[in-house]
Amino acid sequence: MGTMEKETQISALVSRTTKELLERHARATGVKKGHLVEQALRHHLQALQELPTDVIVHPKIVVDRKSGEAILKEIERGKPNRALRDLMRDGD
């Protein structure tokens, strides 16, 4: 069995949603929040080291107002464009 690593404390600001997700998961599973954060950070950092950058999908995308309005307009329209239809048909 390996030796225990010394622990150190870090401080980070997270969104209210992230905090709620962390607390909900900790309550549901009994996993300590510190352990969950440690494992999540190690997993994420290892993936960033080992995977090509073009396959990393970020959980949050920032767009300017003009792009956001265009995205919202497409979502509200509710119709897939030709490129999406072709993509979904690929392999049929």
Buried (B, 14 or more C-beta within 10 A) or exposed (E): EEEEEEEEEEEEEEEEEEEEEBEEBBEEEEEEEEEBBBEEEEEEEEEEEEEEEEEEEEEEEEEEEEEEEEEEEEEEEEEEEEEEEEEEEEEE
